[in-house]
Amino acid sequence: MKYSLLFLVPFIMQGQSGYDIARSMDMRPAPKDLSNKTNMILKNSKGKTRNHVMVSRSMDNNQKQIIWFLEPKDDRGVAFLKIEHDNKDDEMQMWLPAFKKVRRISAKKKGDAFMGSDLSYEDLSNRDLDENNYQRLNDEKWNNKDCFVLKTIPKNETRSSYSEHVSWIDKATLTLLKERSYDRRGDLTKEKEFEYEKRGEYDLIKRVFVKDIHTNHTTEVLFTDIKVDSGLKDDLFHERNLKRLPKDQ
């Protein structure tokens, strides 16, 4: 029955607004919790690469997340904790073992790069449905898939580092396939592409590719050893656990 309903989604949504499409994406089935190993490959304009290996745990649709860095050697033990809130700024903290201190990342810094990548701290957070305005653009094909094209404009009170995003959304699965993000001046600043794997009723991200338009620097993120609904506990997402590498690395 679920398959039949998903098959009908493109037809049901043909006349829907941008907000309706964004809300439907928000309502897609998501795991209660998710664990993975992550490779983050940074490449500069000259082709030089740097590889980060991490393990990640998250729950509540990624509203709570903790990441520990394993490689390279000089970053081993660095850890990141994020807890999102509905009615106040998200909490973000970095454990820096070389300095033996936890650095709190304020809302003013959410546009900063995450560990030298082309992803900002803001990119790591979910977008609250009601903190943006939406405009449906003309439908297009991308990679031979029929897509909704959606413009997302952050409201002023969100203090976003972006002025807008334009997203290509697979009509069949309501997954985000491609996105262009524009800075506060209205200039194109990043392009992102996403790939998924099907796991039961879930569409899980397995690859993200990000390109900085200004510098030609790229970040490729690959997710492996993905586990879902393994029963993670809420108390895992606490500052004290930043300093402890997980046993099951």
Secondary structure, DSSP 8 states (H G I E B T S, - for coil): -HHHHHHHHHHHTTT--HHHHHHHHHTS---SEEEEEEEEEEE-TTS-EEEEEEEEEEETTTTEEEEEEEESGGGTT-EEEEE--SSS--EEEEEETTTTEEEE--GGGTTSBSTTSS-BTGGGS---GGGEEEEEEEEEEETTEEEEEEEEEE-GGG--SEEEEEEEEETTT--EEEEEEEETTS-EEEEEEEEEEEETTEEEEEEEEEEETTT--EEEEEEEEEEES----GGGSSGGGGGS--S--
